[in-house]
């Protein structure tokens, strides 16, 4: 058993080159829960919602710029989806690049890597994707404003914050959803307008299927439709589109999440056998709070958390222990993390767990005293090359949390090549013989230590360390 390595890599993001030896790994992880800083300095200079929304509004108004093609386009830009390529040099993309750089910088520097891993876990659970034009500028703000401040509280509060953020409302088309019998829809029918005013079920379906209850847990299509109706009225000031933008409440600023009553489907809704007749925005909130504490949600969240910290097939005992804690506390996340730390299953080092490209790159940078990467503008391209673009999972399900997703031969070769490039850049500035006992701790095997010691050069030794089986796993 290698508790120091598991605490640093399975629970954390890898040991830093200046980390002291941890005498009590479980106590070390527990202390981090109290020391977690939801708004660290790396994010202080990032733009807020209003500035991001203003960039979208300015871009939308400049139709001519949308049609321009840049003859000097880089290969990385050409590989982007067409819509993102048009945004590649705009203010909108700048917000994405700066946020991705801040996320990486904070992950590398943080003294609380366990809560930082939890932030990444929840951001992936409530995934939004920068592949969508209307979302790319908001993806970083979403993680910093909706996810980070809520990972230590109740699951219901985290759920509501994620659902109500502009990134989620725009990504899953809720900002353009109208109640079919809402005053706005009725007015459009009376005027025989051909505008597409209708119900969009994307958000309601994904909340049930991915964020709370899980697939095949007893809800029906009728439940999804009723929930989608309860969610109507939620939109984004300045960006929602349609007639709703003319009905913005006074004081609403671009990028604010707002509720517009004339867009909301009137009347009560019945979901999972319960009737919801609350007025306005309170109706959707009531549904969300019930979904957040549902027994199926407890099992779904427990299973995902157990898989992330124990392997592809999480032990049933761990899942039930976490689910029982969730049910007992009403989804208190702080309590859930304590139960996770105290459980024996995540500390079993024989389980096959593999670092994602994000985990591997962050742990590499934490291990090295000198910078491993160049300009922050290259960060999105780097993670795209490794197969895990930042905030671009490709679907609302987020990135897979399975060994097979990240352990393919082509992916391994990319890591070996990048490890060699990093080692070549750093050269003699890092002694892998001294670094290996620090970063691998009690997982350093005699064979790995001997191979590094016999390397022909410091650079080769460092490359061997970064591509070693122990460093690749968590």
Secondary structure, DSSP 8 states (H G I E B T S, - for coil): --HHHHHHHTSSS---TT----S-HHHHHHHHHHH--TT-GGGTTS--HHHHHHHHHHHHH-HHHHH---TT--HHHHTS-HHHHHHTTSHHHHHHHHHHHHHHHHHHH-S-HHHHHHHHHHHHHT---TTSTTTGGGHHHHIIIIIGGGTTSBHHHHHHHHHHSHHHHHHTTGGG---TTSHHHHHHHHTT---------HHHHHIIIIISS-TTSS--HHHHHHHHHHHTTEEETTTS-SGGGGG--TT--TT-EEE-GGGS--S-EEETTEEE---THHHHHHHHHHHHT-HHHHHHHHHHHHHHHH-SS--HHHHHHHHHHHHHHTSBHHHHHHHHHH-SGGG-TTS--B--HHHHHHHHHHH-SS-----GGGHHHHHHHHT--TT--SSTT-S---HHHH--HHHHHHHHHHHHHHHHHHGGG--HHHHHHHHHGGG--HHHHHHHHT-SSHHHHHHHHHTSHHHHB-
